[in-house]
């Protein structure tokens, strides 16, 4: 008869312990019952910051769905809290009135967000004030995203400048929220690095537009019924619409205390993870105290789970947990950060090697004692992390030339380094995956990077190790790595390439993004990262038959302006071909003066950019301008740059200005996989820079026009390929439209023409576009014409917003009575 194993806690530690127990034949020894406070399966809490920033959907971070529990015959009570343990009769009492007996009990209650004392944090009823959030659970994250996406919410204060606080700030900023970080320490991430590294990190964070206030404490949350700001000790108040508290965590030990178990800083356990003086009760994770230490990182939890499972199942009763050497390797607010051991020298004999390059956000610090590394901090350059982590974990002898610890001198080069990494070297700290585990997976027949990641969970945590995981898999496969099928998907949430996806949309008559997810996504699950690509594709395919859903749009496309670093927007009125008039200039000047526009800027596309417009003023700015949109945002056709052409230029051979205006008038606003910038030059001197545009047209002798495609002059520089030479402006417009339609139908999502053209080949494009070798020309022309005919100036929404909050006026930031400082 199987014994009864009860697990209190369905977080990362509890579920991992059960996984380890199952891996040791636990299902044959135990009938397993689990309780979890949250009404879900088990998810990766580390990835909540990615959900907040929109990089991942909440569906992507689940480690074990509810089906996993059923498949493993686990009786899961999700959303049920255990209130008490009777250790004498061996029963647990849960909030649903259930009394559950156990033979072996595991406590994995984890930790909770610490809410530091401050006035105004709670309502008179005792609940947390609306607009104040912890950042601990998936529900916390969903609520924060919902709050941040409400149009009248524009400013947030994050309390805590540690890992979690900076991730919260970065995530909120991605929603267009202006963010201040208030940190009580003297420098950011003071638990992981010293002041010098903290200063470099601060510079990198502030470069993102996030304001940082160190050595400062929040004394009160302002606002009567909802958040309107915070008060700081010795500094001015900060107005805000939301407050995120990321000021550390505290072990959840109330249940243990109430049940008479030994608790100091956390539940006291021995080297077997057995609760002190209790034969049948174990504890694991952030709720335990082992040899005086309490851990808040993932790697120690995994190590504890292994030892616990060895003892519970009897697989290895000599197994002992002797503590963890913690190393942190994360991408914090977009900055690579790795930290392990000491931040600086502790003894007079310690060597301290420091390299600092603040302008690039790079900082490296290594502490050496007795020729062994006892600490390191790396910011902005993590190429040596694998080697240093191994040296730290294993106490490896170091090269005599210390500089080799930081740079590729005296240590293995990147390629050689993978081969020389010890088998036990931990590649993924989040999930405790070693090099050997990855190598064994590859040699067991898995020869894709994604497959190895799925099999081992490597790279499924914070994701910072993905490059190293790829390198290990490629090295282990000895060049036999196969392409990941998902790499061919048009968008990550739908397992179809672009032709297959378009065929499925047509055959099933799908007309909206939600309908595509419902019909084609696995389980009908929506994927945030796929929405923009699907919206663009559907609009291209269906023109005015497309059913627009605003949640499928990025903020720029929702308000038809380009969001800037400070949360304001830039407005670019249309000037076709770069040509304007006295009336237009006067109107733009009047609007700029009326709305106190802080900057007026000429763009590279020959237009005028009005910068610094608050969102709620956009409709009035558009109304005052009464000019069409210049499309300075979105994945769409943007502009046509021209030179002065033959009317004024002494060398002009073609009327470039007239042709540029005609092209811009025809194709304005069309959706495409990536932005499209065009130019028309009146002679081969090419003053409009046509050779480095997505489509560039150049007038040549004899009244002819050359059409170039696939050029770029941004982060990537490429001279366009000659598509055709034609003798008539009408042919230019015809072939330009046909090329753009072919690109719209064939290119991958976000693939610019400078990548698309060489991938497809200019010879193939000439054959299809110019020579009609595949008989597509008529259909391509008709599809483009349908798109042109469906054009509507998006700024016409100014008088009739599609959603109530599209241009909602921000809340007045009225100065409220000062809440007394505690």
N, C-alpha and C positions, 0 to 999 in steps of 0.2 A: 504494500500500500504506500502511495506517495505521501511524503510529509507536506505540510502546509507552509508555504513561503509567502509572507505578506511584505510588500514594499510600499512604504509611505513616501510618495514623491515620484512624479513622472517627468522630471526634468532631465537634463543631460547626464547627471551622475546616476540617478536611479535607473534610467533606461539603459545606460551603458553597463551598469552592474548586472542587470538582467541579461543583457546580450552576452556578457562574459560567462554568466552562469549557464545559459543555454548552450554556448559553445563547448562547455565541459560536460555535456550530457545532463544538464539540470532539469530538462523537461521530463526525464525519466525518474528523477528523484523527487520532484516537487510538483504540487499543484500550485500555480502562481496567481496571486491576487495583487493588483496594484491600485493605489489611490493617487489621484492628482487633482490639485486645486483647479487647474485650468481645463476647460471642456474640449481639449484637443488631444491629438497624439503628441509625440515627442518632437520638439523642434530645436534648431540650432540657435541658441540665444545670441551667439556671437554675430550672427548675420542680421540681427535686427537693425543695425545701423545701415546696412545695405537696403533693407526694406524701406527705411525712413527716407533714404536718398533717392529711392525709385530704381536703384540698380537691380534689385531683385523684387519679385512679388512675394507676398507672405506664403503663397503655396509652394514656393521653391525652397523654403528653408526647413521643411519637415524632414526629420531623420527617419521617423517611423510613423506611418499613417495608421489610422485605427484598424485597417485591415491586417497590419503586421501582428497586432495583438491577437486577433482572431486566428490567424494562421498558426501562431505559436501557442494556442490554447491558453492564453493569458486572460484572466478575468479583470478587465480594466474598468475602474469606476472613475471616469473622467468628469471633472467638475464637482467632485465630492471631497470635502475636507475631513481629515481625521482629527477628532477633538481630544481624544484621550487614549492612553495605553494603560492597560492593567497588566503590569509585568508579572504579577503573582498568579493570576488565572490565565495569562497569555491570551488576551483578547484586545482588539482595538475597536474603538467606538467612533463611528463616523457621523457626519452632519445629516445624513439621510436616515438616521435611526438604526442603521445596520450595526450589528455586533459580529465581528469577524475573528474567529480563533486563528492562532498561528503556532507553528512549531519553531520557525525561524523568522525573525523580523529584521528588516533593513529600513533604517531611517535615512531618507535622502531629501530632506525638506529644503535644502538650498539656502538662499539668502534673499533679502528684500532690499529695496532702495532705502537709503538713509535720508530721512527728511530732517535737515538741521532745524533747530528751533528758530523761529522768526515770527513776527507778528503778521497777522493777516493771511496766514497760510490756509486757514480753515474758515468755513462759513460758521455762523452761529449754531447751525445744526450739527456741526462736527465733521462734515464732509470736506474734502479738499476743494478749495475755491475753483469754480469753473475757469479754465485757462491755465491751471497749474497741472503739470504732468510729471510723473516719474518716468523712467526709461528702463523698464525691466522686462516687460512681457509683450507678447504679440498684440494684446489688446491696447496696452499703453501706446505702442507704435502706431496702430491703426487710428487711434484717437488723435494722436499728434498729427498724422498726415491729414486727417479730415479737418482738423482745426486750421492747419497751415494753408490748406487749399481754399478756405473760405476767403473770398476776395477782399474783405475788409480787414483781414489780419495781415499785418505787414512787418511787425517787429517782434523779436523774441529775445529773452534773456536766458542763457543757460548758466545754471549755478554749478560750477565744477569744471576745472580745466584739466582733468585727467583724460584717460583714454576715452571713456564713455562720453564725457562732456564735449570733447572736441569732435567726436563722431556725430553727436547730436547736432552740434552747431553746423557742421558740414552738410548733414542731411537736410536740415531746415533751410539752409541757404539754397539748396537745389530747388526748393519750391518758391523761390523769389522772396524769401523772408530775410529781412535785415537782422543780423544776429550780433549780440554782445555776449561775451563769456566773462563771468565773474568768478575769480579763483582766489581762494584764501591763501594759497601758498605763494612763495616769492617768485616762482616761475612755473610754467606749464609742466604737467606730468612730473611733478617733483618726486613722485614715488618711483619713477623709472629712470630718471636722469638728473644730472647735476645742473647748476645754474647756467653754465656756458652752453650746454646743449639746449636747455630750456629757452635761452635767449635766441638761439638760431631757429628753434621751432616756432617761437612767437613771431619772429620775422616772417617765416613762411606762412603761418596762419593768417597774419594780418595782410599779407600780400593777396590773400583770397578775398579780402574785404570784410573779414570777421574782426570786430573790435575786441580787444583783450584788456581786462582789468585785473591785474594780479595784486597780491597782498590786500585784498579787499573782501569784505564780508557783506552778504545781503542781510539786512536787519528786518526788513518788512516787505510783504507783498501788498501793493497798493490796489485800491478799487473796492467799491462797496459790494457789488454782486458778482463782479467778474474782474479779471486782471486788467489794470490800467498802467502798471509800472512796478518798479521795485525801488526801495530805499537802500542805499549803501552806507556803510560806516565811513564817515569822513569824506564822502564824495557826493556829488549831485545825484539826484534821482535819475533813473533811466525809464523813459516811457516805453511800454511794450504791450502787446496783445496776448502774449503767452509766456509762461515761465516753465522751463524744463529743469528739474532737479536731478543732477547727476553727481551727487556729492558723496559717492561711495556706497558700499553695501554693508549690511549687518546680517549675521547668520540667523536663520529662522529656528529659534530654540524654544519658543513658548511651549510647544507640545512636549518637549523633553522635560522642561522645568515642571510643568503641570503634572507630568507622569512620574516625577521623582527620580529622573536619571541625572547622572553627574554632569553639570554644566559649569564651565568657567567662561572663557571668551566664546566657546562653542561646546558642542557635546564632546566629552573627553573619550578618546579611543586609544587602544594600544596598537602595537605593530601589526596585529591581525585585522585591524579595523573593527575590533569588537569593543562595544561600549564597556567602559571600565566597570568591573565587578558584575557584568551581566553575561551569562553563558550563551544566550540565544539571541541576543540583540546586537546588530551591527549598525554602523552609520558610515556614510560615505559622502564626499563632496564638500561643498562650501559650508555645510552646517557642522563640520567636525573640527576638533582641535587635536592635533597629533604632535606630541612632544613640544607643546607650547605654541605650535604654528597653526595658523588658519590660512588656507589658500583661497584665492579668488580667481585663479587662472584654470584653463581647461586641462592642460597636460597633467597636473597632479591628480585631477579627478580620474583620468584614465588609468594612471598608475595604481591608484587606490582600488579602482574597480577590479583590476586583475588580481590583486592580492586577496581582496574580499572573496571573489569567486573561487579562487583556489581553496580557501578554507571552507566556505559554505558547501562546496561540492566534494571536498576531500581530495581534489585533484592534486594538491601539493600543500600539505599541512606545514611544511617547513618555510613556506613563502612568508616574507616579512616586508612591510612597508617602512622604509627608514627615512622618509622625507623626500622632498623634490628639490632639485636645483632649477629654479624657475628662470625661464627666458621668455621674453615677449618679442614677437615679430609680427608687426601689423602695418597696415597702411592707414595712418591716422590723418583724417582730413586731407587725403590725397598725398600725404607725405610718408615715404617709407621710414619706418621706425623699428629698430631692434634694440633690445636692452636685456642685459643679463648680469647678474651679480652686482659688484660694487659700482657706484657711479664715479668714484674718485679714490685716491690713495687713502688707506686707512692707517698704515704704518709708515714710519719714516723710511723704511727700506723698500717700500712699494715703488715700482716704476710706473709712471703715468705717461702714456704716449697720446698726444692730442693733435688732431688735424682739424682746422676750422676754415670753412670757406662760406661765410654767411651770404654772400651775394648769390650763390647757387643753392643755398639752403642745405649745405653739406657740413656735417660735423661727425667726427669719429674720435672716440675716446676708448683707450684700452688700459686696464690696470693689470700689472704683472707682479706676481709674488713668487719667489723661489723658482723662477723660470716657468711658472705656470700661470695661465690666464685666470684671473679671479673676478673679472668684470669687463663689460664692454657696452658702449652706447654708439649706435650708428644712426645717423639721420641723413635722409636724402640719397644715400648710396648703400644698397644692401648686397652688393655683389659678393662680399666676403662673408656674408652671414653664415652660410653652410659650414665653411671651414672654421669660423670662430665658434660657432655653437658646438661643433664637435670637440674643438680644443677645450672649451669651457666644461662641457659635460664629462669628458673623459680625462681631463687633466693632462693633455698631451704636452710633451716638451715643445718649446717654441723655437723658431729660428733665431740665431744670434742677431741677425739684422732685423730689428724690430719693425722697421718700416714695411717689411714684407707681410706683416699682419694686416695692414690696411690696404696695400696695393699689390698688384701682381708681380711682386719681386720676392723670390725666395719661398713662395708657396705655390701650390699647384695652380696652373692656369685653369681657365674655366672648363675646357674639355677634359684635360687631364684630371682636374679636381673631382669630377664625377666618378671616374674610375678609382681614384684613391680614397674616396670617402669610405669610411668604415661601414660594414653592413648594418651595424646597429645605429648609425647616424640617423637622427630623427629629421625627416624631410618635412613632414607636416606636424607642427606642434599642436595645432588645434585638435587633431584627431589621433595624435600619437602614432603616425605612420612612419616606419623606418624605410631606409633605402632597400633593405632586404625584402620587406613586404612588397614593395613595388616590383622589385626584380623578380621575385617568385611569381607574382601575378602575371608579369609579361611572359616568363618562361613556362607558365602554366597554360599559355595559349591566348592570352588577351593581348592584342597588339594594336590597340588604339589608345590614345592618351585619355580620351573620355571614358573608355571602358575601364582602364586602370584606376581612374579616379572614382568611378562608381563602385568598383570592387573593393577598394581599400578605404574610401572616403578621403583620400589625400586631396588637398585642394578644396575640400567642401566646407572648410571653416571660413576663415577670414579671406582666403583666396590669395594671400601674399606669397604663397609658395608655389603657385601654379607654374611659373617659369622653371623652377628647380624640378618639379614633378615631371614636366615635359622632358627636361634634359635627362633625367634618370631613365624615363621610359624609352627615350630614343637610344640612349646608351645600351640599355638592357636588350632592346630589340635589334641592336646592331644594324640599323638602317632599314629594318623591315616593318616600320610603323605604318599602319594603314590610315588613310584619311578618315576622320570622324564623320559619319553620315550626317550628323547635325550641322557640320560645317557647310553643307549644301542647302540647308533650309533657308528660305527667303527671310523669314522671321523666326526667332528661336522657339516661339510657342506653338508653331504649326509644323508638323513633320512632313513638309512638302517643299520641293524646290519651286522656283517661280513658275515655270510652265505648268507643273502639276497643280499648284495652288490656283493659278488663273483658270485652269480647266475645271477644277472643282467648283470654283465660285460661279462660273458660267453654267455648268450643268445643274447645279442646285439652286440657281437663281438667288444667290445671297447678295444682299444689298447694304449691309451694315457690318461694322466691326464686331459687334456682339453676336450677330448671326453667324459670322465666320467662326468665331470661337466655339459657339454652341455646336456647329455642325462638324468642324474639322479638328479642333484641339482635343488632345487626349483627355477624356472625361469632361469635355466641354469647358475646361478651366481657362479663365482669362489670364493673359500674361501681359503685364504692364509694359515690358520692353518691346512687345510686338505691336502695340496699338498704333503708334505713329506710322510704321511701315505699312500696316494693313490699311489705314485710312488713306494714305497716299495712293496705294495700289488701287483701291476701290474707286477712288475719285477719278483716277486715270482711266480705269476700265469703263465706268458707268456714267461719267459726266453728270448730267443733272438727274440721273436716276439713283444716284448714291444717297443713302440716308445718313445724314451727318449726325454724329454723336459727339458732343463736345468733350466728354471725358477721354476721348481718343486723341485729343490734341495736346500739344505742348502749349505752355502759357503764351508764347509769342503768337501762335496760331489762334488762340482763343481771343486775344484782344487786338490782333493785327498790328503789333508793334514789337520792337526788339527790346527785351529786358536787358538792363545794364547791371553792372556790379552792385550798385547801391539800391537796386530794387525799383528804380524809376525806368521809364521807357524812352526809346528814341523814336521820333516820328520823321519819316522821309516821304515828302510829297513827290508824286511822279513828275519827272521832267524827261519826256521821251527823247531819246538820243542825246540827252544832256543839254537840250535847248530849252530856254526859258524866256520869259517876257518881263517887261517892266511891271505889268499888273501882278504877275505871279510873285516877283521879288518884293513888291510893295506889300502884298498880302502876307507873305511869309514874315517880312519884317514886322508888320503890325501884330501878327499872332505872337511872334517871339517876344515883342515888347509887352503885350497884354498879359501873357502868361509867365512873364519873368523867366524865360528859358535861360538856364545858366550857361549853355554852350551852343553855338551855331557852328557847324562844321561842314566843310566841303568834303564829300566822300570821294573815294577812288573811282566810283562809277558815275562821276559828273552829276551829283545831286547835292541837295542841302539837307543836312541831318540836324534836327532839333533835338538836343539831348537833355535829359533830366525832367521828363514829363511824368508827374504822378499818374497812376493808373486811372484814378477817378476823374482826372481832367482830360483823358484821351478823347471822349466823345465831343467835348466842347472845342478842343483844339482842332479836331477834324471838321467840326461844323464851321468854325471860324475860317479855316483854310479853304474849305469847299473845293478841294482838289482830290483827284484819285490817289490811291495808295501807290507808293513807289516800290513795294515789295522788297524791303530790306531785311526780311526775315523768312523763315520757313524753307522747306525743301522744294523750291520752285524756281521758275524763271525769274531772274532778278531785273536785269537792265541790259541796255545796249549802249556801249560807249562809242562815240564817233569822233572823227576829226572835223575840221571845218569844211572839208570837201572842196569841190571845184569852184564854188561861187567866190570864195575869198582866197583860197590857197593858190600860190603861184604854180604849184606842182600838181595840184589835184587833177586826177583824170576821171573820177567818177563822183556822182552826187552821194557821198557817204552819209551825209546828215539826213537827207530825205529817205534813203533806204533804211537807215537805222531806226528812224521814227516809225516807218511802216512795219518793220520787223517787231519792234516793241509793242506797237498797237495790236498787232495780230496775236502775239503769243503771251501777252501780259497775264501773269498769275497762274500759268499752268503748273500743275503738280508734276514732280519728277522725283526719281530716287534720291537725288542730291541737288544742291543748288546749281543753277545754270547762269553763267555770265557770258555775254556776247559782246562783240565789237565789230564795227565796220570802218575800214580805213579807205581814204579816197585815192591813195597811191601807195606804191611799194615802200615809201619811207615809213609807213606804218605807225603814224603818230597815235592811233587809237590802240596800239599794242594788240592787234588782232591775232597775232601768231601765238599768243599765250592765253587764249580764251577757250571756253568750252566749244563755242562756235565762233570763228573769226572769218571775216570777209574782207578781201583786199581788192581794190580796183587796179587793174593792170591795163597796159596799152591795148588799143583796139576796142575799147568799150566792154572788155571782158571782166569777169569777177572770179577770183579764186576763193574757194571755200575751204577753210581749215577746221579740223575737229580734234578734240582731245588735248587742247593746250591748257596750261596752268601756270600761274605766277604767284602762288601763295606759299604755304609751307612746302608744297611740292612744286618744282619748276619743270615744265615740259613744253617744248615747241610742238604745236599741233601738226597733225598729218594732213596733207592735201587730199581732200575728198574729191573735188571736181573743179574744173574751170568752165564757167558758163558765160553766155553772151548776153544775158538779160536779167534785170533785177527780179522779174517774176520767177525765173528759174531759181534764183538765190533763195527766195522765200519758200518756194516749193520744196527744194532739197533740204533747206534748213529745218522745215517742219517735219519732213519725212525722217530725217536723221533723229530729231528729238523724239519723235513718236517711237521709233525703233529702240532708241536708248531707254525710253520710259518702259517699254515692254520687256526688254531683255536684260537690263542692268540689275545687279544686286542692290538691295537696300543700302543706301549711303555710299554707293560706289560712284565716285566722280568720273567724268568722262576721261580724265587723264589716266585712269586705271582701266576703264571699260574699253576704250579704243584699242590699246595694245593687247588687251586680253582677247578681244574678238578678232582683231587684225584689220588694218585699213583696206587690204585687198578684198576681204569679205564684205566690208561695209560698202566699198565702191560697187561691188557686184550687186548687193541687195538694194542699196539706196539709189544708185545712178543707173545701173543696167537692168534692174528689176529681174535679177536672175532667178528669184524664187517666187515671182508673181505676187509679191506682197504690196507693191507700190500703191495700188488703188485703195486697198484696205487701210494702209497706214495713213494715206492722205485723208480718207474719210473719217478715220478715228480722230485725227488731229482737228479736222474741221468741226466735229461734234464738240470737242473740248472748247474750241474757240467760241463756238456759238453759245456755250453754257456759261460764259464768263459773267460774273457779277462782281462789281466793286465791293470788296469786303467792308469798306468803311461806311457803306450804306446802313450797316447795323447800328450806327451811332444813335439813330432815333428810335430804334426798336430792338433792344438787346435780346438775344436769343435765350439767355438765362437770367434769372433775377439778379445774380451776383456778378454778371459779366463786367459791369463797370460800376459796381456799387461804390458809393462814396465811403471813404474810410471813416471810422468812428472819430469824432472830435476828441483830440487829446487834451481834454480839459484838466487843468491842474487841480487835483483833489486835495482835501485837507490831509495834512501830514499825519500818518499813523504813528502813534508814539513808539519810539524805539525802545525795545526791551533792554 
